[in-house]
Amino acid sequence: MPQAISHEVSPVATVSTAPLRNWIRQAGQRLKTWLEARAAVAAEAAVYQNLSRLSDAELERRGISRGDLHRCVFGSAPHGI
């Protein structure tokens, strides 16, 4: 005669995984924020590179002096993100 198999729930199976899921969600949000900040810096760098190739006359036509180019593109935002 076959023996009955018992399927008891282990105490480990009742442990909440909510803290781990919350930590993973927060880590994902921090990574997303960091990646967005890095993408913004890269975009600013591309704008700066394109503008820096222009002649002084062309920059002046656009209302930017060569000396103010960096400040105009990057402003005062922190870039050590």
Backbone bond lengths (Angstrom), bond angles and torsions (degrees), N, CA, C in turn:
res aa  C-N    CA-C-N  psi(-1)  N-CA   C-N-CA  omega(-1)  CA-C   N-CA-C  phi
1 M - - - 1.432 - - 1.534 108.67 -
2 P 1.352 119.23 133.36 1.452 121.74 -179.00 1.529 110.97 -67.19
3 Q 1.335 114.57 146.78 1.454 119.49 179.17 1.529 109.32 -90.00
4 A 1.310 115.36 146.35 1.467 120.78 179.35 1.531 109.23 -76.04
5 I 1.306 115.15 138.57 1.460 120.68 178.70 1.526 108.18 -100.01
6 S 1.308 115.63 127.78 1.461 120.74 -179.53 1.528 109.56 -91.30
7 H 1.318 116.18 133.54 1.467 122.25 177.95 1.519 108.68 -113.75
8 E 1.313 116.14 78.50 1.452 120.06 179.07 1.522 109.50 -85.28
9 V 1.321 115.59 149.35 1.452 121.21 178.61 1.515 108.42 -85.39
10 S 1.306 115.42 126.46 1.459 121.88 179.50 1.530 109.19 -74.28
11 P 1.333 118.04 144.90 1.469 119.46 176.75 1.532 112.34 -59.98
12 V 1.316 118.09 -28.28 1.458 121.76 178.78 1.523 110.65 -65.82
13 A 1.309 117.17 -33.63 1.461 121.59 -178.17 1.519 111.73 -68.38
14 T 1.313 118.96 -17.29 1.458 120.84 -178.40 1.527 112.48 -94.37
15 V 1.322 117.78 -0.55 1.459 121.25 179.19 1.528 108.89 -70.45
16 S 1.315 116.21 135.13 1.461 121.08 -178.77 1.530 110.62 -72.07
17 T 1.308 115.05 137.58 1.469 120.20 176.18 1.525 110.76 -100.52
18 A 1.336 116.64 6.42 1.464 120.95 -178.17 1.532 112.65 -58.29
19 P 1.350 119.42 -44.59 1.472 117.37 179.29 1.530 112.71 -60.35
20 L 1.309 117.45 -39.92 1.468 120.50 179.36 1.521 110.64 -66.25
21 R 1.325 116.37 -44.09 1.471 119.74 178.89 1.530 110.25 -62.25
22 N 1.337 116.73 -40.63 1.464 121.11 179.05 1.527 110.33 -63.73
23 W 1.328 117.37 -44.13 1.459 121.49 179.01 1.525 110.62 -61.74
24 I 1.319 117.23 -43.19 1.469 121.48 179.58 1.528 110.29 -64.47
25 R 1.347 116.77 -41.25 1.464 120.43 178.80 1.528 110.45 -63.18
26 Q 1.332 117.15 -45.06 1.466 120.60 179.28 1.529 111.16 -64.64
27 A 1.326 116.79 -40.15 1.466 119.72 178.14 1.530 109.99 -63.40
28 G 1.310 116.92 -39.34 1.461 121.08 177.36 1.516 111.95 -63.87
29 Q 1.332 116.61 -39.89 1.461 120.27 178.50 1.528 110.84 -66.82
30 R 1.338 116.54 -40.75 1.470 119.20 178.27 1.521 110.66 -65.00
31 L 1.321 117.42 -40.39 1.463 121.01 178.27 1.523 110.44 -63.98
32 K 1.321 117.13 -42.49 1.466 121.11 179.20 1.532 110.52 -61.96
33 T 1.328 116.87 -44.45 1.462 121.17 178.63 1.518 110.92 -61.22
34 W 1.328 116.48 -44.32 1.464 120.96 -179.78 1.530 110.36 -63.62
35 L 1.333 116.88 -45.16 1.470 120.35 -179.59 1.527 111.32 -63.36
36 E 1.338 117.34 -39.63 1.460 120.21 178.49 1.532 110.77 -64.79
37 A 1.325 116.30 -39.57 1.469 120.13 178.51 1.522 110.61 -65.31
38 R 1.320 117.37 -43.17 1.467 120.93 178.39 1.524 110.53 -63.70
39 A 1.336 117.96 -38.47 1.464 121.19 178.74 1.530 110.21 -65.57
40 A 1.328 117.15 -38.49 1.467 120.66 178.53 1.528 110.47 -64.63
41 V 1.314 117.01 -42.33 1.474 120.93 178.23 1.527 110.27 -63.75
42 A 1.321 116.96 -41.30 1.469 120.42 179.20 1.529 110.56 -64.15
43 A 1.329 116.54 -38.85 1.466 119.86 178.28 1.524 110.65 -65.70
44 E 1.331 116.94 -42.22 1.466 120.28 177.20 1.524 110.59 -62.06
45 A 1.319 116.88 -40.81 1.468 120.67 179.55 1.521 110.66 -62.49
46 A 1.338 116.72 -39.01 1.464 119.82 178.94 1.525 110.74 -66.11
47 V 1.338 117.31 -41.05 1.467 120.81 177.52 1.525 109.65 -62.46
48 Y 1.334 116.01 -45.96 1.472 120.42 179.98 1.529 110.68 -59.80
49 Q 1.313 116.06 -44.55 1.467 120.03 -178.43 1.527 110.18 -62.32
50 N 1.317 117.01 -43.77 1.466 120.23 179.77 1.527 111.58 -65.06
51 L 1.341 116.76 -43.64 1.462 119.56 -179.74 1.523 112.03 -69.54
52 S 1.321 116.98 -35.17 1.468 119.21 -177.70 1.523 112.07 -67.30
53 R 1.297 117.61 -18.72 1.464 121.11 178.30 1.524 112.30 -80.28
54 L 1.343 116.95 -13.70 1.461 120.53 -179.09 1.531 110.47 -75.25
55 S 1.294 114.92 155.96 1.475 119.80 176.66 1.526 108.89 -70.95
56 D 1.335 114.86 162.13 1.461 119.72 177.54 1.534 110.79 -59.93
57 A 1.327 116.24 -38.02 1.466 120.44 179.59 1.532 111.05 -63.94
58 E 1.322 116.40 -42.18 1.472 119.84 179.67 1.529 110.50 -67.38
59 L 1.313 116.82 -39.09 1.471 119.64 176.92 1.531 110.17 -63.16
60 E 1.339 116.83 -44.41 1.469 120.70 178.82 1.526 110.79 -60.91
61 R 1.351 116.62 -38.85 1.466 120.68 177.50 1.523 110.66 -59.35
62 R 1.323 116.15 -32.28 1.467 121.52 179.26 1.529 112.31 -87.76
63 G 1.331 115.84 0.26 1.452 119.65 177.37 1.520 114.42 83.41
64 I 1.336 116.42 23.08 1.459 121.32 -178.69 1.526 108.43 -125.34
65 S 1.310 116.06 128.28 1.465 117.91 174.04 1.526 108.26 -89.00
66 R 1.309 116.96 154.19 1.466 121.50 -179.64 1.536 110.67 -56.46
67 G 1.346 116.58 -39.76 1.459 120.56 -179.00 1.525 113.81 -68.41
68 D 1.325 116.84 -25.82 1.467 121.08 -179.23 1.520 113.15 -97.42
69 L 1.309 117.32 0.67 1.467 120.83 -175.16 1.526 112.08 -56.41
70 H 1.311 116.99 -49.45 1.468 120.09 -177.66 1.527 110.93 -60.50
71 R 1.330 116.91 -46.45 1.461 121.01 -179.29 1.527 110.94 -64.94
72 C 1.328 117.45 -38.07 1.454 121.15 -179.98 1.529 112.36 -64.96
73 V 1.308 115.86 -37.75 1.472 119.44 -178.17 1.513 111.28 -82.15
74 F 1.339 116.71 -49.20 1.456 120.01 -173.24 1.523 113.17 -92.14
75 G 1.314 118.18 -19.83 1.455 121.08 -179.73 1.512 111.16 60.11
76 S 1.309 116.25 -144.59 1.464 120.32 -179.11 1.520 111.34 -111.70
77 A 1.332 117.25 15.80 1.475 120.46 -179.58 1.527 110.11 -69.03
78 P 1.340 116.59 141.48 1.468 118.88 177.17 1.525 111.00 -70.20
79 H 1.316 116.36 136.29 1.469 119.69 -178.23 1.511 112.82 -117.12
80 G 1.299 118.69 10.71 1.453 121.48 177.80 1.508 111.88 -92.64
81 I 1.314 115.66 33.79 1.461 120.77 -176.00 1.509 110.75 -71.92
